[in-house]
């Protein structure tokens, strides 16, 4: 499977503060995450990258056992924990 991502700085800002990543969780599961930057605030790119890394680490931690067992479905509670 091929996948890619890109982001554009747009017409207002001089640099891009968004972060994204596509992570393989298992042979048949990908996690795609986009974190919007803090448009114009100091270190917005740092904040979006920290949010991205934290989210990915949390998903991997919560799903570790399921990934090891090749069962990637989440209960409602597990999905809530990932997203909160």
PDB file of N, CA, C and O in Angstrom:
ATOM      1  N   UNK A   1       0.850  -1.173   0.000  1.00  0.00           N
ATOM      2  CA  UNK A   1       0.000   0.000   0.000  1.00  0.00           C
ATOM      3  C   UNK A   1       0.901   1.243   0.000  1.00  0.00           C
ATOM      4  O   UNK A   1       1.878   1.315   0.746  1.00  0.00           O
ATOM      5  N   UNK A   2       0.569   2.178  -0.816  1.00  0.00           N
ATOM      6  CA  UNK A   2       1.275   3.453  -0.841  1.00  0.00           C
ATOM      7  C   UNK A   2       0.416   4.510  -0.185  1.00  0.00           C
ATOM      8  O   UNK A   2      -0.805   4.516  -0.340  1.00  0.00           O
ATOM      9  N   UNK A   3       1.048   5.391   0.539  1.00  0.00           N
ATOM     10  CA  UNK A   3       0.343   6.511   1.145  1.00  0.00           C
ATOM     11  C   UNK A   3       1.294   7.685   1.257  1.00  0.00           C
ATOM     12  O   UNK A   3       2.513   7.513   1.276  1.00  0.00           O
ATOM     13  N   UNK A   4       0.738   8.855   1.330  1.00  0.00           N
ATOM     14  CA  UNK A   4       1.564  10.045   1.436  1.00  0.00           C
ATOM     15  C   UNK A   4       0.764  11.133   2.123  1.00  0.00           C
ATOM     16  O   UNK A   4      -0.451  11.021   2.286  1.00  0.00           O
ATOM     17  N   UNK A   5       1.442  12.165   2.516  1.00  0.00           N
ATOM     18  CA  UNK A   5       0.789  13.319   3.117  1.00  0.00           C
ATOM     19  C   UNK A   5       1.550  14.571   2.752  1.00  0.00           C
ATOM     20  O   UNK A   5       2.746  14.528   2.466  1.00  0.00           O
ATOM     21  N   UNK A   6       0.859  15.661   2.765  1.00  0.00           N
ATOM     22  CA  UNK A   6       1.505  16.939   2.524  1.00  0.00           C
ATOM     23  C   UNK A   6       0.680  18.044   3.154  1.00  0.00           C
ATOM     24  O   UNK A   6      -0.511  17.881   3.420  1.00  0.00           O
ATOM     25  N   UNK A   7       1.314  19.135   3.379  1.00  0.00           N
ATOM     26  CA  UNK A   7       0.645  20.284   3.958  1.00  0.00           C
ATOM     27  C   UNK A   7       1.172  21.526   3.252  1.00  0.00           C
ATOM     28  O   UNK A   7       2.308  21.551   2.779  1.00  0.00           O
ATOM     29  N   UNK A   8       0.354  22.525   3.188  1.00  0.00           N
ATOM     30  CA  UNK A   8       0.723  23.749   2.484  1.00  0.00           C
ATOM     31  C   UNK A   8       0.693  24.921   3.447  1.00  0.00           C
ATOM     32  O   UNK A   8      -0.204  25.018   4.285  1.00  0.00           O
ATOM     33  N   UNK A   9       1.651  25.795   3.333  1.00  0.00           N
ATOM     34  CA  UNK A   9       1.729  26.947   4.222  1.00  0.00           C
ATOM     35  C   UNK A   9       0.580  27.932   3.995  1.00  0.00           C
ATOM     36  O   UNK A   9       0.241  28.713   4.884  1.00  0.00           O
ATOM     37  N   UNK A  10      -0.004  27.889   2.824  1.00  0.00           N
ATOM     38  CA  UNK A  10      -1.115  28.795   2.526  1.00  0.00           C
ATOM     39  C   UNK A  10      -0.625  30.163   2.085  1.00  0.00           C
ATOM     40  O   UNK A  10       0.548  30.331   1.751  1.00  0.00           O
ATOM     41  N   UNK A  11      -1.523  31.141   2.084  1.00  0.00           N
ATOM     42  CA  UNK A  11      -1.202  32.467   1.558  1.00  0.00           C
ATOM     43  C   UNK A  11      -0.959  33.502   2.651  1.00  0.00           C
ATOM     44  O   UNK A  11      -0.576  34.633   2.351  1.00  0.00           O
ATOM     45  N   UNK A  12      -1.175  33.136   3.913  1.00  0.00           N
ATOM     46  CA  UNK A  12      -1.093  34.114   4.993  1.00  0.00           C
ATOM     47  C   UNK A  12       0.201  33.988   5.790  1.00  0.00           C
ATOM     48  O   UNK A  12       0.815  35.002   6.122  1.00  0.00           O
ATOM     49  N   UNK A  13       0.622  32.779   6.099  1.00  0.00           N
ATOM     50  CA  UNK A  13       1.777  32.540   6.961  1.00  0.00           C
ATOM     51  C   UNK A  13       3.060  32.364   6.142  1.00  0.00           C
ATOM     52  O   UNK A  13       3.022  32.060   4.950  1.00  0.00           O
ATOM     53  N   UNK A  14       4.194  32.565   6.819  1.00  0.00           N
ATOM     54  CA  UNK A  14       5.470  32.361   6.131  1.00  0.00           C
ATOM     55  C   UNK A  14       6.087  30.998   6.432  1.00  0.00           C
ATOM     56  O   UNK A  14       7.105  30.636   5.843  1.00  0.00           O
ATOM     57  N   UNK A  15       5.484  30.245   7.339  1.00  0.00           N
ATOM     58  CA  UNK A  15       5.941  28.888   7.621  1.00  0.00           C
ATOM     59  C   UNK A  15       4.754  28.040   8.079  1.00  0.00           C
ATOM     60  O   UNK A  15       3.721  28.555   8.507  1.00  0.00           O
ATOM     61  N   UNK A  16       4.934  26.748   7.977  1.00  0.00           N
ATOM     62  CA  UNK A  16       3.856  25.812   8.299  1.00  0.00           C
ATOM     63  C   UNK A  16       4.041  25.279   9.710  1.00  0.00           C
ATOM     64  O   UNK A  16       5.140  24.862  10.077  1.00  0.00           O
ATOM     65  N   UNK A  17       2.983  25.287  10.501  1.00  0.00           N
ATOM     66  CA  UNK A  17       3.047  24.799  11.879  1.00  0.00           C
ATOM     67  C   UNK A  17       2.287  23.493  12.067  1.00  0.00           C
ATOM     68  O   UNK A  17       2.195  22.991  13.187  1.00  0.00           O
ATOM     69  N   UNK A  18       1.742  22.937  10.992  1.00  0.00           N
ATOM     70  CA  UNK A  18       1.000  21.682  11.078  1.00  0.00           C
ATOM     71  C   UNK A  18       1.964  20.506  11.178  1.00  0.00           C
ATOM     72  O   UNK A  18       3.107  20.577  10.726  1.00  0.00           O
ATOM     73  N   UNK A  19       1.477  19.425  11.779  1.00  0.00           N
ATOM     74  CA  UNK A  19       2.242  18.177  11.850  1.00  0.00           C
ATOM     75  C   UNK A  19       1.330  17.036  11.433  1.00  0.00           C
ATOM     76  O   UNK A  19       0.132  17.053  11.716  1.00  0.00           O
ATOM     77  N   UNK A  20       1.899  16.052  10.766  1.00  0.00           N
ATOM     78  CA  UNK A  20       1.136  14.863  10.416  1.00  0.00           C
ATOM     79  C   UNK A  20       2.071  13.670  10.364  1.00  0.00           C
ATOM     80  O   UNK A  20       3.283  13.812  10.200  1.00  0.00           O
ATOM     81  N   UNK A  21       1.487  12.503  10.506  1.00  0.00           N
ATOM     82  CA  UNK A  21       2.251  11.273  10.388  1.00  0.00           C
ATOM     83  C   UNK A  21       1.301  10.147  10.020  1.00  0.00           C
ATOM     84  O   UNK A  21       0.112  10.195  10.335  1.00  0.00           O
ATOM     85  N   UNK A  22       1.823   9.155   9.366  1.00  0.00           N
ATOM     86  CA  UNK A  22       1.099   7.936   9.046  1.00  0.00           C
ATOM     87  C   UNK A  22       1.943   6.799   9.590  1.00  0.00           C
ATOM     88  O   UNK A  22       3.077   6.595   9.158  1.00  0.00           O
ATOM     89  N   UNK A  23       1.389   6.060  10.538  1.00  0.00           N
ATOM     90  CA  UNK A  23       2.141   5.054  11.281  1.00  0.00           C
ATOM     91  C   UNK A  23       1.515   3.687  11.053  1.00  0.00           C
ATOM     92  O   UNK A  23       0.298   3.535  11.152  1.00  0.00           O
ATOM     93  N   UNK A  24       2.333   2.705  10.750  1.00  0.00           N
ATOM     94  CA  UNK A  24       1.851   1.329  10.641  1.00  0.00           C
ATOM     95  C   UNK A  24       1.737   0.745  12.043  1.00  0.00           C
ATOM     96  O   UNK A  24       2.720   0.680  12.781  1.00  0.00           O
ATOM     97  N   UNK A  25       0.532   0.322  12.403  1.00  0.00           N
ATOM     98  CA  UNK A  25       0.318  -0.316  13.702  1.00  0.00           C
ATOM     99  C   UNK A  25       0.477  -1.828  13.605  1.00  0.00           C
ATOM    100  O   UNK A  25       0.920  -2.472  14.556  1.00  0.00           O
ATOM    101  N   UNK A  26       0.124  -2.381  12.479  1.00  0.00           N
ATOM    102  CA  UNK A  26       0.219  -3.822  12.223  1.00  0.00           C
ATOM    103  C   UNK A  26       0.165  -4.008  10.707  1.00  0.00           C
ATOM    104  O   UNK A  26       0.047  -3.041   9.955  1.00  0.00           O
ATOM    105  N   UNK A  27       0.251  -5.246  10.278  1.00  0.00           N
ATOM    106  CA  UNK A  27       0.249  -5.520   8.832  1.00  0.00           C
ATOM    107  C   UNK A  27      -0.973  -4.942   8.132  1.00  0.00           C
ATOM    108  O   UNK A  27      -0.895  -4.551   6.967  1.00  0.00           O
ATOM    109  N   UNK A  28      -2.091  -4.887   8.829  1.00  0.00           N
ATOM    110  CA  UNK A  28      -3.331  -4.468   8.191  1.00  0.00           C
ATOM    111  C   UNK A  28      -3.941  -3.221   8.832  1.00  0.00           C
ATOM    112  O   UNK A  28      -5.144  -2.990   8.714  1.00  0.00           O
ATOM    113  N   UNK A  29      -3.128  -2.426   9.502  1.00  0.00           N
ATOM    114  CA  UNK A  29      -3.692  -1.247  10.169  1.00  0.00           C
ATOM    115  C   UNK A  29      -2.718  -0.079  10.145  1.00  0.00           C
ATOM    116  O   UNK A  29      -1.550  -0.209  10.512  1.00  0.00           O
ATOM    117  N   UNK A  30      -3.222   1.049   9.711  1.00  0.00           N
ATOM    118  CA  UNK A  30      -2.463   2.294   9.717  1.00  0.00           C
ATOM    119  C   UNK A  30      -3.167   3.306  10.609  1.00  0.00           C
ATOM    120  O   UNK A  30      -4.390   3.285  10.754  1.00  0.00           O
ATOM    121  N   UNK A  31      -2.393   4.174  11.189  1.00  0.00           N
ATOM    122  CA  UNK A  31      -2.927   5.297  11.955  1.00  0.00           C
ATOM    123  C   UNK A  31      -2.471   6.563  11.252  1.00  0.00           C
ATOM    124  O   UNK A  31      -1.271   6.802  11.114  1.00  0.00           O
ATOM    125  N   UNK A  32      -3.423   7.374  10.806  1.00  0.00           N
ATOM    126  CA  UNK A  32      -3.118   8.647  10.167  1.00  0.00           C
ATOM    127  C   UNK A  32      -3.571   9.763  11.100  1.00  0.00           C
ATOM    128  O   UNK A  32      -4.720   9.787  11.540  1.00  0.00           O
ATOM    129  N   UNK A  33      -2.665  10.682  11.398  1.00  0.00           N
ATOM    130  CA  UNK A  33      -2.944  11.743  12.362  1.00  0.00           C
ATOM    131  C   UNK A  33      -2.512  13.083  11.774  1.00  0.00           C
ATOM    132  O   UNK A  33      -1.440  13.208  11.181  1.00  0.00           O
ATOM    133  N   UNK A  34      -3.378  14.080  11.954  1.00  0.00           N
ATOM    134  CA  UNK A  34      -3.062  15.455  11.563  1.00  0.00           C
ATOM    135  C   UNK A  34      -3.286  16.351  12.773  1.00  0.00           C
ATOM    136  O   UNK A  34      -4.339  16.291  13.407  1.00  0.00           O
ATOM    137  N   UNK A  35      -2.303  17.178  13.093  1.00  0.00           N
ATOM    138  CA  UNK A  35      -2.435  18.146  14.180  1.00  0.00           C
ATOM    139  C   UNK A  35      -2.213  19.539  13.605  1.00  0.00           C
ATOM    140  O   UNK A  35      -1.145  19.850  13.077  1.00  0.00           O
ATOM    141  N   UNK A  36      -3.229  20.354  13.718  1.00  0.00           N
ATOM    142  CA  UNK A  36      -3.191  21.708  13.196  1.00  0.00           C
ATOM    143  C   UNK A  36      -2.280  22.561  14.072  1.00  0.00           C
ATOM    144  O   UNK A  36      -2.302  22.454  15.298  1.00  0.00           O
ATOM    145  N   UNK A  37      -1.488  23.399  13.438  1.00  0.00           N
ATOM    146  CA  UNK A  37      -0.601  24.294  14.179  1.00  0.00           C
ATOM    147  C   UNK A  37      -1.389  25.395  14.878  1.00  0.00           C
ATOM    148  O   UNK A  37      -2.610  25.483  14.754  1.00  0.00           O
ATOM    149  N   UNK A  38      -0.684  26.208  15.595  1.00  0.00           N
ATOM    150  CA  UNK A  38      -1.296  27.270  16.409  1.00  0.00           C
ATOM    151  C   UNK A  38      -1.239  28.612  15.678  1.00  0.00           C
ATOM    152  O   UNK A  38      -1.006  29.646  16.304  1.00  0.00           O
ATOM    153  N   UNK A  39      -1.447  28.603  14.386  1.00  0.00           N
ATOM    154  CA  UNK A  39      -1.432  29.766  13.516  1.00  0.00           C
ATOM    155  C   UNK A  39      -1.048  31.112  14.092  1.00  0.00           C
ATOM    156  O   UNK A  39      -1.895  31.827  14.626  1.00  0.00           O
ATOM    157  N   UNK A  40       0.212  31.459  13.989  1.00  0.00           N
ATOM    158  CA  UNK A  40       0.674  32.774  14.383  1.00  0.00           C
ATOM    159  C   UNK A  40       1.178  32.884  15.809  1.00  0.00           C
ATOM    160  O   UNK A  40       1.812  33.879  16.161  1.00  0.00           O
ATOM    161  N   UNK A  41       0.912  31.889  16.631  1.00  0.00           N
ATOM    162  CA  UNK A  41       1.408  31.924  18.007  1.00  0.00           C
ATOM    163  C   UNK A  41       2.830  31.379  18.053  1.00  0.00           C
ATOM    164  O   UNK A  41       3.244  30.617  17.179  1.00  0.00           O
ATOM    165  N   UNK A  42       3.559  31.772  19.064  1.00  0.00           N
ATOM    166  CA  UNK A  42       4.937  31.344  19.216  1.00  0.00           C
ATOM    167  C   UNK A  42       5.026  29.824  19.362  1.00  0.00           C
ATOM    168  O   UNK A  42       4.314  29.228  20.170  1.00  0.00           O
ATOM    169  N   UNK A  43       5.889  29.215  18.588  1.00  0.00           N
ATOM    170  CA  UNK A  43       6.186  27.772  18.664  1.00  0.00           C
ATOM    171  C   UNK A  43       4.976  26.886  18.363  1.00  0.00           C
ATOM    172  O   UNK A  43       4.845  25.809  18.946  1.00  0.00           O
ATOM    173  N   UNK A  44       4.111  27.312  17.484  1.00  0.00           N
ATOM    174  CA  UNK A  44       2.955  26.493  17.107  1.00  0.00           C
ATOM    175  C   UNK A  44       3.358  25.160  16.523  1.00  0.00           C
ATOM    176  O   UNK A  44       2.664  24.163  16.727  1.00  0.00           O
ATOM    177  N   UNK A  45       4.470  25.118  15.798  1.00  0.00           N
ATOM    178  CA  UNK A  45       4.946  23.860  15.222  1.00  0.00           C
ATOM    179  C   UNK A  45       5.416  22.894  16.313  1.00  0.00           C
ATOM    180  O   UNK A  45       5.316  21.677  16.155  1.00  0.00           O
ATOM    181  N   UNK A  46       5.926  23.440  17.415  1.00  0.00           N
ATOM    182  CA  UNK A  46       6.336  22.593  18.537  1.00  0.00           C
ATOM    183  C   UNK A  46       5.097  21.991  19.202  1.00  0.00           C
ATOM    184  O   UNK A  46       5.075  20.803  19.527  1.00  0.00           O
ATOM    185  N   UNK A  47       4.080  22.807  19.399  1.00  0.00           N
ATOM    186  CA  UNK A  47       2.837  22.338  20.024  1.00  0.00           C
ATOM    187  C   UNK A  47       2.172  21.259  19.172  1.00  0.00           C
ATOM    188  O   UNK A  47       1.733  20.240  19.704  1.00  0.00           O
ATOM    189  N   UNK A  48       2.093  21.468  17.868  1.00  0.00           N
ATOM    190  CA  UNK A  48       1.431  20.475  17.018  1.00  0.00           C
ATOM    191  C   UNK A  48       2.235  19.180  16.967  1.00  0.00           C
ATOM    192  O   UNK A  48       1.651  18.098  16.925  1.00  0.00           O
ATOM    193  N   UNK A  49       3.557  19.271  16.971  1.00  0.00           N
ATOM    194  CA  UNK A  49       4.391  18.054  16.958  1.00  0.00           C
ATOM    195  C   UNK A  49       4.266  17.300  18.284  1.00  0.00           C
ATOM    196  O   UNK A  49       4.197  16.071  18.293  1.00  0.00           O
ATOM    197  N   UNK A  50       4.236  18.025  19.392  1.00  0.00           N
ATOM    198  CA  UNK A  50       4.072  17.392  20.701  1.00  0.00           C
ATOM    199  C   UNK A  50       2.718  16.687  20.792  1.00  0.00           C
ATOM    200  O   UNK A  50       2.629  15.567  21.296  1.00  0.00           O
ATOM    201  N   UNK A  51       1.671  17.342  20.307  1.00  0.00           N
ATOM    202  CA  UNK A  51       0.344  16.723  20.295  1.00  0.00           C
ATOM    203  C   UNK A  51       0.350  15.462  19.434  1.00  0.00           C
ATOM    204  O   UNK A  51      -0.210  14.439  19.827  1.00  0.00           O
ATOM    205  N   UNK A  52       0.972  15.532  18.282  1.00  0.00           N
ATOM    206  CA  UNK A  52       1.055  14.387  17.374  1.00  0.00           C
ATOM    207  C   UNK A  52       1.779  13.222  18.036  1.00  0.00           C
ATOM    208  O   UNK A  52       1.269  12.102  18.052  1.00  0.00           O
ATOM    209  N   UNK A  53       2.951  13.476  18.575  1.00  0.00           N
ATOM    210  CA  UNK A  53       3.751  12.413  19.200  1.00  0.00           C
ATOM    211  C   UNK A  53       3.028  11.805  20.396  1.00  0.00           C
ATOM    212  O   UNK A  53       3.051  10.589  20.583  1.00  0.00           O
ATOM    213  N   UNK A  54       2.390  12.642  21.204  1.00  0.00           N
ATOM    214  CA  UNK A  54       1.659  12.157  22.378  1.00  0.00           C
ATOM    215  C   UNK A  54       0.493  11.279  21.960  1.00  0.00           C
ATOM    216  O   UNK A  54       0.268  10.220  22.545  1.00  0.00           O
ATOM    217  N   UNK A  55      -0.249  11.714  20.952  1.00  0.00           N
ATOM    218  CA  UNK A  55      -1.393  10.938  20.473  1.00  0.00           C
ATOM    219  C   UNK A  55      -0.949   9.578  19.946  1.00  0.00           C
ATOM    220  O   UNK A  55      -1.536   8.554  20.297  1.00  0.00           O
ATOM    221  N   UNK A  56       0.078   9.561  19.111  1.00  0.00           N
ATOM    222  CA  UNK A  56       0.561   8.306  18.539  1.00  0.00           C
ATOM    223  C   UNK A  56       1.056   7.370  19.644  1.00  0.00           C
ATOM    224  O   UNK A  56       0.741   6.180  19.635  1.00  0.00           O
ATOM    225  N   UNK A  57       1.822   7.897  20.587  1.00  0.00           N
ATOM    226  CA  UNK A  57       2.299   7.071  21.703  1.00  0.00           C
ATOM    227  C   UNK A  57       1.143   6.505  22.516  1.00  0.00           C
ATOM    228  O   UNK A  57       1.191   5.351  22.942  1.00  0.00           O
ATOM    229  N   UNK A  58       0.106   7.307  22.736  1.00  0.00           N
ATOM    230  CA  UNK A  58      -1.062   6.859  23.495  1.00  0.00           C
ATOM    231  C   UNK A  58      -1.793   5.749  22.762  1.00  0.00           C
ATOM    232  O   UNK A  58      -2.161   4.746  23.372  1.00  0.00           O
ATOM    233  N   UNK A  59      -2.008   5.909  21.476  1.00  0.00           N
ATOM    234  CA  UNK A  59      -2.675   4.867  20.688  1.00  0.00           C
ATOM    235  C   UNK A  59      -1.867   3.573  20.737  1.00  0.00           C
ATOM    236  O   UNK A  59      -2.427   2.497  20.942  1.00  0.00           O
ATOM    237  N   UNK A  60      -0.563   3.676  20.550  1.00  0.00           N
ATOM    238  CA  UNK A  60       0.276   2.472  20.585  1.00  0.00           C
ATOM    239  C   UNK A  60       0.218   1.800  21.952  1.00  0.00           C
ATOM    240  O   UNK A  60       0.167   0.573  22.034  1.00  0.00           O
ATOM    241  N   UNK A  61       0.225   2.587  23.026  1.00  0.00           N
ATOM    242  CA  UNK A  61       0.188   2.023  24.381  1.00  0.00           C
ATOM    243  C   UNK A  61      -1.144   1.324  24.639  1.00  0.00           C
ATOM    244  O   UNK A  61      -1.170   0.199  25.137  1.00  0.00           O
ATOM    245  N   UNK A  62      -2.242   1.983  24.302  1.00  0.00           N
ATOM    246  CA  UNK A  62      -3.565   1.411  24.545  1.00  0.00           C
ATOM    247  C   UNK A  62      -3.799   0.176  23.678  1.00  0.00           C
ATOM    248  O   UNK A  62      -4.467  -0.768  24.102  1.00  0.00           O
ATOM    249  N   UNK A  63      -3.262   0.184  22.493  1.00  0.00           N
ATOM    250  CA  UNK A  63      -3.510  -0.911  21.558  1.00  0.00           C
ATOM    251  C   UNK A  63      -2.441  -2.000  21.593  1.00  0.00           C
ATOM    252  O   UNK A  63      -2.542  -2.965  20.837  1.00  0.00           O
ATOM    253  N   UNK A  64      -1.430  -1.882  22.436  1.00  0.00           N
ATOM    254  CA  UNK A  64      -0.286  -2.799  22.395  1.00  0.00           C
ATOM    255  C   UNK A  64      -0.701  -4.270  22.467  1.00  0.00           C
ATOM    256  O   UNK A  64      -0.250  -5.078  21.654  1.00  0.00           O
ATOM    257  N   UNK A  65      -1.543  -4.620  23.417  1.00  0.00           N
ATOM    258  CA  UNK A  65      -1.955  -6.011  23.552  1.00  0.00           C
ATOM    259  C   UNK A  65      -2.766  -6.459  22.340  1.00  0.00           C
ATOM    260  O   UNK A  65      -2.570  -7.557  21.820  1.00  0.00           O
ATOM    261  N   UNK A  66      -3.661  -5.615  21.906  1.00  0.00           N
ATOM    262  CA  UNK A  66      -4.484  -5.961  20.745  1.00  0.00           C
ATOM    263  C   UNK A  66      -3.620  -6.107  19.490  1.00  0.00           C
ATOM    264  O   UNK A  66      -3.867  -6.980  18.658  1.00  0.00           O
ATOM    265  N   UNK A  67      -2.614  -5.253  19.362  1.00  0.00           N
ATOM    266  CA  UNK A  67      -1.708  -5.347  18.216  1.00  0.00           C
ATOM    267  C   UNK A  67      -0.945  -6.667  18.271  1.00  0.00           C
ATOM    268  O   UNK A  67      -0.801  -7.346  17.254  1.00  0.00           O
ATOM    269  N   UNK A  68      -0.457  -7.031  19.451  1.00  0.00           N
ATOM    270  CA  UNK A  68       0.280  -8.287  19.612  1.00  0.00           C
ATOM    271  C   UNK A  68      -0.590  -9.486  19.255  1.00  0.00           C
ATOM    272  O   UNK A  68      -0.100 -10.476  18.713  1.00  0.00           O
ATOM    273  N   UNK A  69      -1.876  -9.395  19.558  1.00  0.00           N
ATOM    274  CA  UNK A  69      -2.811 -10.482  19.258  1.00  0.00           C
ATOM    275  C   UNK A  69      -3.450 -10.330  17.877  1.00  0.00           C
ATOM    276  O   UNK A  69      -4.284 -11.144  17.480  1.00  0.00           O
ATOM    277  N   UNK A  70      -3.054  -9.281  17.147  1.00  0.00           N
ATOM    278  CA  UNK A  70      -3.591  -8.975  15.820  1.00  0.00           C
ATOM    279  C   UNK A  70      -5.100  -8.720  15.874  1.00  0.00           C
ATOM    280  O   UNK A  70      -5.824  -9.067  14.940  1.00  0.00           O
ATOM    281  N   UNK A  71      -5.566  -8.121  16.957  1.00  0.00           N
ATOM    282  CA  UNK A  71      -6.969  -7.713  17.128  1.00  0.00           C
ATOM    283  C   UNK A  71      -6.968  -6.206  17.345  1.00  0.00           C
ATOM    284  O   UNK A  71      -6.610  -5.744  18.429  1.00  0.00           O
ATOM    285  N   UNK A  72      -7.353  -5.449  16.363  1.00  0.00           N
ATOM    286  CA  UNK A  72      -7.208  -4.005  16.460  1.00  0.00           C
ATOM    287  C   UNK A  72      -8.502  -3.254  16.709  1.00  0.00           C
ATOM    288  O   UNK A  72      -8.495  -2.023  16.713  1.00  0.00           O
ATOM    289  N   UNK A  73      -9.606  -3.945  16.917  1.00  0.00           N
ATOM    290  CA  UNK A  73     -10.834  -3.215  17.191  1.00  0.00           C
ATOM    291  C   UNK A  73     -10.791  -2.679  18.625  1.00  0.00           C
ATOM    292  O   UNK A  73     -10.285  -3.340  19.533  1.00  0.00           O
ATOM    293  N   UNK A  74     -11.327  -1.479  18.810  1.00  0.00           N
ATOM    294  CA  UNK A  74     -11.348  -0.840  20.123  1.00  0.00           C
ATOM    295  C   UNK A  74     -12.761  -0.807  20.674  1.00  0.00           C
ATOM    296  O   UNK A  74     -13.725  -0.642  19.926  1.00  0.00           O
ATOM    297  N   UNK A  75     -12.877  -0.963  21.972  1.00  0.00           N
ATOM    298  CA  UNK A  75     -14.172  -0.769  22.614  1.00  0.00           C
ATOM    299  C   UNK A  75     -14.475   0.733  22.638  1.00  0.00           C
ATOM    300  O   UNK A  75     -13.589   1.546  22.376  1.00  0.00           O
ATOM    301  N   UNK A  76     -15.698   1.096  22.945  1.00  0.00           N
ATOM    302  CA  UNK A  76     -16.048   2.514  23.051  1.00  0.00           C
ATOM    303  C   UNK A  76     -15.171   3.204  24.089  1.00  0.00           C
ATOM    304  O   UNK A  76     -14.713   4.324  23.863  1.00  0.00           O
ATOM    305  N   UNK A  77     -14.935   2.561  25.208  1.00  0.00           N
ATOM    306  CA  UNK A  77     -14.114   3.139  26.282  1.00  0.00           C
ATOM    307  C   UNK A  77     -12.667   3.344  25.823  1.00  0.00           C
ATOM    308  O   UNK A  77     -12.070   4.382  26.105  1.00  0.00           O
ATOM    309  N   UNK A  78     -12.107   2.365  25.120  1.00  0.00           N
ATOM    310  CA  UNK A  78     -10.740   2.500  24.630  1.00  0.00           C
ATOM    311  C   UNK A  78     -10.621   3.614  23.614  1.00  0.00           C
ATOM    312  O   UNK A  78      -9.652   4.373  23.636  1.00  0.00           O
ATOM    313  N   UNK A  79     -11.589   3.722  22.724  1.00  0.00           N
ATOM    314  CA  UNK A  79     -11.582   4.822  21.749  1.00  0.00           C
ATOM    315  C   UNK A  79     -11.677   6.169  22.454  1.00  0.00           C
ATOM    316  O   UNK A  79     -11.007   7.128  22.070  1.00  0.00           O
ATOM    317  N   UNK A  80     -12.518   6.235  23.492  1.00  0.00           N
ATOM    318  CA  UNK A  80     -12.647   7.480  24.274  1.00  0.00           C
ATOM    319  C   UNK A  80     -11.306   7.840  24.916  1.00  0.00           C
ATOM    320  O   UNK A  80     -10.902   9.003  24.893  1.00  0.00           O
ATOM    321  N   UNK A  81     -10.620   6.856  25.485  1.00  0.00           N
ATOM    322  CA  UNK A  81      -9.322   7.114  26.117  1.00  0.00           C
ATOM    323  C   UNK A  81      -8.302   7.632  25.108  1.00  0.00           C
ATOM    324  O   UNK A  81      -7.510   8.521  25.417  1.00  0.00           O
ATOM    325  N   UNK A  82      -8.327   7.078  23.917  1.00  0.00           N
ATOM    326  CA  UNK A  82      -7.402   7.529  22.879  1.00  0.00           C
ATOM    327  C   UNK A  82      -7.678   8.979  22.493  1.00  0.00           C
ATOM    328  O   UNK A  82      -6.752   9.765  22.293  1.00  0.00           O
ATOM    329  N   UNK A  83      -8.946   9.321  22.393  1.00  0.00           N
ATOM    330  CA  UNK A  83      -9.316  10.638  21.878  1.00  0.00           C
ATOM    331  C   UNK A  83      -9.411  11.726  22.949  1.00  0.00           C
ATOM    332  O   UNK A  83      -9.545  12.903  22.618  1.00  0.00           O
ATOM    333  N   UNK A  84      -9.345  11.356  24.201  1.00  0.00           N
ATOM    334  CA  UNK A  84      -9.480  12.386  25.246  1.00  0.00           C
ATOM    335  C   UNK A  84      -8.157  12.792  25.840  1.00  0.00           C
ATOM    336  O   UNK A  84      -8.115  13.645  26.727  1.00  0.00           O
TER     337      UNK A  84
END
